[in-house]
Amino acid sequence: MEVKNRLKELRARSNLTQKDLSEKVGVTRQTIVSLEKGTYVPSLLLAMNISEVFQEPIEKIFYKGDGK
């Protein structure tokens, strides 16, 4: 099963660069790139930190893909 996310959309809406977001949540820019590409599934703590930045519930940012 795949985990999808709305990071790129939320970043754009908040006028944040990948670097800005990475600094706010304490990871590298490359981690944000991997999250946006869907090649990295965040830890619960990272998902919580991202949720706080965008003031959105985790499930509104990260969701299960359809598996196709």
Biotite code that builds the C-alpha atoms (Angstrom):
import biotite.structure as struc

atoms = struc.array([
    struc.Atom([0.000, 0.000, 0.000], chain_id="A", res_id=1, res_name="MET", atom_name="CA", element="C"),
    struc.Atom([1.186, 3.445, -0.919], chain_id="A", res_id=2, res_name="GLU", atom_name="CA", element="C"),
    struc.Atom([1.101, 6.582, 1.258], chain_id="A", res_id=3, res_name="VAL", atom_name="CA", element="C"),
    struc.Atom([0.275, 9.730, -0.677], chain_id="A", res_id=4, res_name="LYS", atom_name="CA", element="C"),
    struc.Atom([0.382, 13.317, 0.521], chain_id="A", res_id=5, res_name="ASN", atom_name="CA", element="C"),
    struc.Atom([-0.562, 16.905, -0.221], chain_id="A", res_id=6, res_name="ARG", atom_name="CA", element="C"),
    struc.Atom([2.787, 18.439, 0.808], chain_id="A", res_id=7, res_name="LEU", atom_name="CA", element="C"),
    struc.Atom([3.568, 20.182, -2.462], chain_id="A", res_id=8, res_name="LYS", atom_name="CA", element="C"),
    struc.Atom([0.101, 21.745, -2.584], chain_id="A", res_id=9, res_name="GLU", atom_name="CA", element="C"),
    struc.Atom([0.232, 22.875, 1.049], chain_id="A", res_id=10, res_name="LEU", atom_name="CA", element="C"),
    struc.Atom([3.765, 24.250, 0.662], chain_id="A", res_id=11, res_name="ARG", atom_name="CA", element="C"),
    struc.Atom([2.726, 26.301, -2.364], chain_id="A", res_id=12, res_name="ALA", atom_name="CA", element="C"),
    struc.Atom([-0.342, 27.600, -0.558], chain_id="A", res_id=13, res_name="ARG", atom_name="CA", element="C"),
    struc.Atom([1.861, 28.670, 2.367], chain_id="A", res_id=14, res_name="SER", atom_name="CA", element="C"),
    struc.Atom([4.597, 30.137, 0.131], chain_id="A", res_id=15, res_name="ASN", atom_name="CA", element="C"),
    struc.Atom([7.209, 27.811, 1.622], chain_id="A", res_id=16, res_name="LEU", atom_name="CA", element="C"),
    struc.Atom([10.170, 26.366, -0.233], chain_id="A", res_id=17, res_name="THR", atom_name="CA", element="C"),
    struc.Atom([11.279, 22.790, 0.371], chain_id="A", res_id=18, res_name="GLN", atom_name="CA", element="C"),
    struc.Atom([14.180, 24.231, 2.363], chain_id="A", res_id=19, res_name="LYS", atom_name="CA", element="C"),
    struc.Atom([11.847, 26.388, 4.482], chain_id="A", res_id=20, res_name="ASP", atom_name="CA", element="C"),
    struc.Atom([9.673, 23.395, 5.342], chain_id="A", res_id=21, res_name="LEU", atom_name="CA", element="C"),
    struc.Atom([12.663, 21.169, 6.045], chain_id="A", res_id=22, res_name="SER", atom_name="CA", element="C"),
    struc.Atom([14.027, 23.720, 8.536], chain_id="A", res_id=23, res_name="GLU", atom_name="CA", element="C"),
    struc.Atom([10.653, 24.067, 10.271], chain_id="A", res_id=24, res_name="LYS", atom_name="CA", element="C"),
    struc.Atom([10.318, 20.306, 10.807], chain_id="A", res_id=25, res_name="VAL", atom_name="CA", element="C"),
    struc.Atom([13.993, 19.471, 11.406], chain_id="A", res_id=26, res_name="GLY", atom_name="CA", element="C"),
    struc.Atom([14.845, 17.324, 8.387], chain_id="A", res_id=27, res_name="VAL", atom_name="CA", element="C"),
    struc.Atom([16.918, 17.791, 5.239], chain_id="A", res_id=28, res_name="THR", atom_name="CA", element="C"),
    struc.Atom([15.518, 19.295, 2.061], chain_id="A", res_id=29, res_name="ARG", atom_name="CA", element="C"),
    struc.Atom([16.110, 15.930, 0.413], chain_id="A", res_id=30, res_name="GLN", atom_name="CA", element="C"),
    struc.Atom([13.688, 14.326, 2.881], chain_id="A", res_id=31, res_name="THR", atom_name="CA", element="C"),
    struc.Atom([11.003, 16.799, 1.802], chain_id="A", res_id=32, res_name="ILE", atom_name="CA", element="C"),
    struc.Atom([11.784, 16.020, -1.862], chain_id="A", res_id=33, res_name="VAL", atom_name="CA", element="C"),
    struc.Atom([11.417, 12.283, -1.139], chain_id="A", res_id=34, res_name="SER", atom_name="CA", element="C"),
    struc.Atom([8.153, 12.827, 0.726], chain_id="A", res_id=35, res_name="LEU", atom_name="CA", element="C"),
    struc.Atom([6.719, 14.839, -2.150], chain_id="A", res_id=36, res_name="GLU", atom_name="CA", element="C"),
    struc.Atom([7.783, 12.190, -4.666], chain_id="A", res_id=37, res_name="LYS", atom_name="CA", element="C"),
    struc.Atom([6.178, 9.498, -2.535], chain_id="A", res_id=38, res_name="GLY", atom_name="CA", element="C"),
    struc.Atom([9.408, 7.537, -2.125], chain_id="A", res_id=39, res_name="THR", atom_name="CA", element="C"),
    struc.Atom([9.596, 8.094, 1.636], chain_id="A", res_id=40, res_name="TYR", atom_name="CA", element="C"),
    struc.Atom([6.973, 7.416, 4.298], chain_id="A", res_id=41, res_name="VAL", atom_name="CA", element="C"),
    struc.Atom([7.340, 9.790, 7.262], chain_id="A", res_id=42, res_name="PRO", atom_name="CA", element="C"),
    struc.Atom([7.659, 8.711, 10.860], chain_id="A", res_id=43, res_name="SER", atom_name="CA", element="C"),
    struc.Atom([4.731, 9.569, 13.084], chain_id="A", res_id=44, res_name="LEU", atom_name="CA", element="C"),
    struc.Atom([6.757, 12.354, 14.717], chain_id="A", res_id=45, res_name="LEU", atom_name="CA", element="C"),
    struc.Atom([7.642, 13.903, 11.355], chain_id="A", res_id=46, res_name="LEU", atom_name="CA", element="C"),
    struc.Atom([4.014, 13.679, 10.210], chain_id="A", res_id=47, res_name="ALA", atom_name="CA", element="C"),
    struc.Atom([2.944, 15.383, 13.454], chain_id="A", res_id=48, res_name="MET", atom_name="CA", element="C"),
    struc.Atom([5.503, 18.161, 12.963], chain_id="A", res_id=49, res_name="ASN", atom_name="CA", element="C"),
    struc.Atom([4.341, 18.733, 9.391], chain_id="A", res_id=50, res_name="ILE", atom_name="CA", element="C"),
    struc.Atom([0.741, 18.741, 10.602], chain_id="A", res_id=51, res_name="SER", atom_name="CA", element="C"),
    struc.Atom([1.602, 21.491, 13.105], chain_id="A", res_id=52, res_name="GLU", atom_name="CA", element="C"),
    struc.Atom([3.304, 23.632, 10.447], chain_id="A", res_id=53, res_name="VAL", atom_name="CA", element="C"),
    struc.Atom([0.248, 23.558, 8.166], chain_id="A", res_id=54, res_name="PHE", atom_name="CA", element="C"),
    struc.Atom([-2.293, 23.447, 11.039], chain_id="A", res_id=55, res_name="GLN", atom_name="CA", element="C"),
    struc.Atom([-4.047, 20.534, 9.369], chain_id="A", res_id=56, res_name="GLU", atom_name="CA", element="C"),
    struc.Atom([-4.877, 17.088, 10.781], chain_id="A", res_id=57, res_name="PRO", atom_name="CA", element="C"),
    struc.Atom([-2.378, 14.408, 9.731], chain_id="A", res_id=58, res_name="ILE", atom_name="CA", element="C"),
    struc.Atom([-5.061, 12.522, 7.806], chain_id="A", res_id=59, res_name="GLU", atom_name="CA", element="C"),
    struc.Atom([-5.752, 15.639, 5.695], chain_id="A", res_id=60, res_name="LYS", atom_name="CA", element="C"),
    struc.Atom([-2.077, 15.688, 4.629], chain_id="A", res_id=61, res_name="ILE", atom_name="CA", element="C"),
    struc.Atom([-1.180, 11.987, 4.385], chain_id="A", res_id=62, res_name="PHE", atom_name="CA", element="C"),
    struc.Atom([-3.527, 9.300, 3.085], chain_id="A", res_id=63, res_name="TYR", atom_name="CA", element="C"),
    struc.Atom([-3.441, 5.757, 1.750], chain_id="A", res_id=64, res_name="LYS", atom_name="CA", element="C"),
    struc.Atom([-3.179, 5.353, -2.000], chain_id="A", res_id=65, res_name="GLY", atom_name="CA", element="C"),
    struc.Atom([-5.492, 3.060, -3.899], chain_id="A", res_id=66, res_name="ASP", atom_name="CA", element="C"),
    struc.Atom([-2.785, 0.438, -4.401], chain_id="A", res_id=67, res_name="GLY", atom_name="CA", element="C"),
    struc.Atom([-3.059, 0.514, -8.210], chain_id="A", res_id=68, res_name="LYS", atom_name="CA", element="C"),
])
